Amino acid sequence: MVEVVRAEPVDLDGIRALVALEGSGFEPKVELERRFARLWVARDPAGLGVLGFLLAWDVADEVHLLDLVVAPEARRRGIGRRLLGALLEHAATAGARRILLEVRRSNTKAIALYESAGFERVGERLGYYADGDDALLMTRELSAC
Ligand SMILES: CC(C)(COP(=O)(O)OP(=O)(O)OC[C@H]1O[C@@H](n2cnc3c(N)ncnc32)[C@H](O)[C@@H]1OP(=O)(O)O)[C@@H](O)C(=O)NCCC(=O)NCCS
């Protein structure tokens, strides 16, 4: 079974490969060393490396989801949902008030995933991406208790 765990130095090359493919261009080593960054990976049980990652930052009483990528050959097997589950668990344990993220308006797959995990569309950022695409702002409110 694929394991979802906090990233370690051994995962850096695998994460980098996924960032190069689809990610937002961050450098995983820098994120691993940031005090407020949280990085999870989905590891292949057969030792074939990293099948997905999720990067978030703890910012005051909010958690910002910055990037989530699953390897193309491993998609639609529940890995994205499990990575998001790890984030939700972390946010609840840390006592965060909400999780927020930006997603391309055209990214229907990711929007479906986030909505199925309780995220709601709360705004938009026109021309947010370098290519002019708009972003939706989505949040998941967390209960205070
Ligand atoms: C978005 C992404 C992370 C989903 O990862 P995944 O592991 O394939 O997702 P899961 O298998 O956990 O699917 C969870 C839910 O997401 C939605 N979803 C995922 N892929 C979908 C698709 N191709 N079409 C429609 N809905 C889809 C569905 O609601 C799905 O639930 P279901 O299988 O019960 O119907 C993956 O497609 C990806 O890496 N895309 C490129 C990077 C990206 O867009 N990241 C988001 C940045 S904001």
The ligand as a Tripos MOL2 file, in Angstrom:
@<TRIPOS>MOLECULE
LIG
   48    50     1     0     0
SMALL
NO_CHARGES

@<TRIPOS>ATOM
      1 C1         -5.4270   16.9270   -9.0290 C.3       1 LIG1
      2 C2         -4.6060   15.7000   -8.6680 C.3       1 LIG1
      3 C3         -3.6490   16.0400   -7.5400 C.3       1 LIG1
      4 C4         -5.5810   14.5860   -8.1960 C.3       1 LIG1
      5 O1         -4.8020   13.5050   -7.7060 O.3       1 LIG1
      6 P1         -5.3660   11.9970   -7.7840 P.3       1 LIG1
      7 O2         -4.4810   11.1490   -6.9360 O.co2     1 LIG1
      8 O3         -5.5450   11.5850   -9.1840 O.co2     1 LIG1
      9 O4         -6.7960   12.1720   -7.0950 O.3       1 LIG1
     10 P2         -7.6500   11.0410   -6.3710 P.3       1 LIG1
     11 O5         -7.5010    9.7310   -7.0690 O.co2     1 LIG1
     12 O6         -7.3640   11.0770   -4.9040 O.co2     1 LIG1
     13 O7         -9.1250   11.5770   -6.6490 O.3       1 LIG1
     14 C5         -9.8500   12.2520   -5.6590 C.3       1 LIG1
     15 C6        -11.0130   12.9940   -6.3140 C.3       1 LIG1
     16 O8        -10.5460   14.0370   -7.1720 O.3       1 LIG1
     17 C7        -11.4220   14.1830   -8.2870 C.3       1 LIG1
     18 N1        -10.7070   13.7970   -9.5150 N.ar      1 LIG1
     19 C8         -9.4220   13.3510   -9.6040 C.ar      1 LIG1
     20 N2         -9.1060   13.1180  -10.8990 N.ar      1 LIG1
     21 C9        -10.1940   13.4170  -11.6170 C.ar      1 LIG1
     22 C10       -10.4860   13.3860  -13.0090 C.ar      1 LIG1
     23 N3         -9.5790   12.9620  -13.9150 N.pl3     1 LIG1
     24 N4        -11.7170   13.7900  -13.4190 N.ar      1 LIG1
     25 C11       -12.6440   14.1960  -12.5310 C.ar      1 LIG1
     26 N5        -12.4310   14.2440  -11.1780 N.ar      1 LIG1
     27 C12       -11.2300   13.8610  -10.7540 C.ar      1 LIG1
     28 C13       -12.5670   13.2260   -8.0300 C.3       1 LIG1
     29 O9        -13.5250   13.9200   -7.2370 O.3       1 LIG1
     30 C14       -11.8790   12.1480   -7.2000 C.3       1 LIG1
     31 O10       -12.7610   11.3910   -6.4000 O.3       1 LIG1
     32 P3        -13.3700   10.0200   -7.0000 P.3       1 LIG1
     33 O11       -12.2270    9.2170   -7.5440 O.co2     1 LIG1
     34 O12       -14.0200    9.3880   -5.7990 O.co2     1 LIG1
     35 O13       -14.3400   10.4350   -8.0770 O.co2     1 LIG1
     36 C15        -3.8230   15.1520   -9.9140 C.3       1 LIG1
     37 O14        -4.7280   15.0400  -10.9970 O.3       1 LIG1
     38 C16        -2.6570   16.0300  -10.3310 C.2       1 LIG1
     39 O15        -1.5340   15.8540   -9.8380 O.2       1 LIG1
     40 N6         -2.8940   16.9660  -11.2800 N.am      1 LIG1
     41 C17        -1.8310   17.8600  -11.7720 C.3       1 LIG1
     42 C18        -1.3650   18.8490  -10.7240 C.3       1 LIG1
     43 C19        -2.5100   19.6770  -10.2180 C.2       1 LIG1
     44 O16        -3.3680   20.1320  -10.9650 O.2       1 LIG1
     45 N7         -2.4900   19.9220   -8.8870 N.am      1 LIG1
     46 C20        -3.4610   20.7860   -8.2210 C.3       1 LIG1
     47 C21        -2.7840   22.1100   -7.9480 C.3       1 LIG1
     48 S1         -3.9070   23.2590   -7.1420 S.3       1 LIG1
@<TRIPOS>BOND
     1     1     2 1
     2     2     3 1
     3     2     4 1
     4     2    36 1
     5     4     5 1
     6     5     6 1
     7     6     7 2
     8     6     8 1
     9     6     9 1
    10     9    10 1
    11    10    11 2
    12    10    12 1
    13    10    13 1
    14    13    14 1
    15    14    15 1
    16    15    16 1
    17    15    30 1
    18    16    17 1
    19    17    18 1
    20    17    28 1
    21    18    19 ar
    22    18    27 ar
    23    19    20 ar
    24    20    21 ar
    25    21    22 ar
    26    21    27 ar
    27    22    23 1
    28    22    24 ar
    29    24    25 ar
    30    25    26 ar
    31    26    27 ar
    32    28    29 1
    33    28    30 1
    34    30    31 1
    35    31    32 1
    36    32    33 2
    37    32    34 1
    38    32    35 1
    39    36    37 1
    40    36    38 1
    41    38    39 2
    42    38    40 1
    43    40    41 1
    44    41    42 1
    45    42    43 1
    46    43    44 2
    47    43    45 1
    48    45    46 1
    49    46    47 1
    50    47    48 1
@<TRIPOS>SUBSTRUCTURE
     1 LIG1         1 GROUP 0 **** ****
